[in-house]
Amino acid sequence: QVQLVESGGGLVQPGGSLRLSCAASGSAFRLYAMDWHRQAPGKQRELVARISSDGRTDYAGSVKGRFTISRDNAKSTGYLQMNSLKSEDTAAYYCRIYRVNYVSYWGQGTQVTVSS
């Protein structure tokens, strides 16, 4: 059983930055791919960014060039650096780790609110 603990959300003005963290328990984090999803009120959860176990990244078009996903396997922690935030980025953000033929795990979510 892996537990994911997210942190770093909060209230930020448009144009500002936040860095979300996703800390995993145990030592198997390095074997998993990781992604970040978000869900705004009344909307479906959507994939924001993902990173493979060997560091390859991919982004949703709406965040490409503004968000950066990364990971530190030594710390069993993943990150989502969010720059140039917009009001439409307001959502609850969730991290997930996944691996073929294994159970995936979700974090509890952290709220990001972009407002002046």
C-alpha positions as CSV (number, residue, x, y, z in Angstrom):
1,Q,0.0,0.0,0.0
2,V,1.4,3.4,-1.0
3,Q,0.2,6.6,0.4
4,L,0.5,9.9,-1.5
5,V,0.5,13.2,0.4
6,E,0.0,16.4,-1.6
7,S,0.9,19.9,-0.6
8,G,1.5,23.3,-2.0
9,G,-1.9,24.5,-3.0
10,G,-3.4,27.8,-2.1
11,L,-4.7,31.1,-3.3
12,V,-2.6,33.0,-5.9
13,Q,-3.2,36.0,-8.1
14,P,-3.4,35.7,-11.9
15,G,0.1,35.5,-13.3
16,G,1.5,34.0,-10.1
17,S,3.2,30.7,-9.4
18,L,2.7,27.7,-7.2
19,R,4.6,24.4,-6.8
20,L,2.7,21.3,-5.8
21,S,4.4,18.4,-4.2
22,C,3.3,14.7,-4.0
23,A,5.2,12.7,-1.5
24,A,4.9,8.9,-1.7
25,S,5.5,6.4,1.2
26,G,7.8,3.5,0.7
27,S,10.7,3.1,-1.7
28,A,8.8,1.9,-4.9
29,F,8.1,5.4,-6.2
30,R,10.9,5.2,-8.7
31,L,9.2,2.3,-10.4
32,Y,5.9,4.2,-11.1
33,A,4.9,6.8,-13.6
34,M,3.2,9.8,-12.1
35,D,0.6,12.2,-13.3
36,W,-1.3,15.2,-12.1
37,H,-5.0,15.7,-12.7
38,R,-7.3,18.5,-11.8
39,Q,-11.0,18.9,-11.4
40,A,-12.9,22.2,-11.3
41,P,-16.4,22.4,-9.9
42,G,-19.0,21.0,-12.3
43,K,-16.3,19.7,-14.6
44,Q,-14.8,16.3,-15.3
45,R,-11.4,15.5,-13.9
46,E,-8.7,16.1,-16.6
47,L,-5.1,15.1,-17.1
48,V,-2.7,18.0,-16.7
49,A,0.8,16.4,-17.0
50,R,2.5,13.1,-16.7
51,I,6.0,11.8,-16.2
52,S,7.3,8.3,-16.8
53,S,9.5,6.4,-14.5
54,D,12.5,7.4,-16.6
55,G,11.6,11.0,-16.8
56,R,9.7,11.5,-20.1
57,T,7.1,14.2,-19.8
58,D,3.8,15.1,-21.5
59,Y,1.4,18.0,-21.0
60,A,-2.1,19.0,-21.7
61,G,-2.3,21.7,-24.4
62,S,-3.8,24.1,-21.9
63,V,-0.8,24.1,-19.6
64,K,2.1,23.4,-22.0
65,G,4.8,26.1,-21.6
66,R,3.4,27.1,-18.2
67,F,3.5,24.0,-16.1
68,T,6.5,21.7,-15.5
69,I,6.2,18.2,-14.0
70,S,9.3,16.7,-12.4
71,R,10.3,14.0,-9.9
72,D,13.0,13.3,-7.3
73,N,13.2,9.6,-6.9
74,A,15.6,9.9,-4.0
75,K,12.9,11.7,-2.1
76,S,10.0,9.7,-3.5
77,T,8.4,13.0,-4.4
78,G,6.9,14.4,-7.5
79,Y,6.3,18.1,-8.3
80,L,4.2,20.3,-10.5
81,Q,5.6,23.8,-11.0
82,M,2.8,26.1,-12.2
83,N,3.7,29.5,-13.6
84,S,1.6,32.2,-15.3
85,L,-1.4,30.9,-13.5
86,K,-4.8,31.8,-14.9
87,S,-8.3,31.8,-13.3
88,E,-9.2,28.8,-15.4
89,D,-6.5,26.8,-13.6
90,T,-8.6,27.0,-10.5
91,A,-9.3,23.4,-9.4
92,A,-8.5,20.6,-7.0
93,Y,-5.3,19.0,-8.1
94,Y,-4.6,15.3,-7.6
95,C,-1.5,13.3,-8.1
96,R,-1.5,9.7,-9.1
97,I,1.2,7.0,-9.5
98,Y,0.6,4.1,-11.8
99,R,2.4,1.1,-13.2
100,V,1.3,-1.6,-15.6
101,N,-0.2,-4.6,-13.8
102,Y,-0.2,-2.9,-10.5
103,V,-2.8,-0.9,-8.5
104,S,-2.6,2.8,-9.0
105,Y,-2.7,5.3,-6.1
106,W,-4.2,8.7,-5.8
107,G,-3.4,11.6,-3.5
108,Q,-6.1,13.3,-1.4
109,G,-6.1,16.5,-3.5
110,T,-5.0,20.0,-3.0
111,Q,-6.9,23.1,-3.9
112,V,-5.5,25.8,-6.2
113,T,-7.4,29.0,-6.5
114,V,-6.3,31.7,-8.9
115,S,-8.1,35.0,-8.2
116,S,-7.3,38.6,-7.7
